[in-house]
Amino acid sequence: MKKITHWLQLGGMNIGSENEKKQWNNLIEYVKNNESEIIVYNKNTGDIYSKVIKLICIESYNDMDLDVNSNFDGSIRHLNSKPKNIEICRKQLDYFQEK
């Protein structure tokens, strides 16, 4: 099957907020239930608290079983392209599962 790369953004200025926890939980559940691969990145811009996620899976944007761009609590922002000024985070998904 063809692998598709999605760029997502989680978190923001309200670090540790309930909404951010829901975003991480939604992403973790997605990874558990779908054949996918995740790489967590830091943004090297003004918003140091948000994380960029590279999600590689077999689902297209329209078919993803993940709450993206819905504006509900826990919804994850789907980006149109790979952001500039990012670097791989030393802490990957297993770290955020424990939070």
Secondary structure, DSSP 8 states (H G I E B T S, - for coil): ---EEEEEEE--SSTT-HHHHHHHHHHHHHHHHSSEEEEEEEE-SS-TT-EEEEEEES--GGG-SS-BSS-STT-BEEESS--SSEEE-SS-HHHHHH-
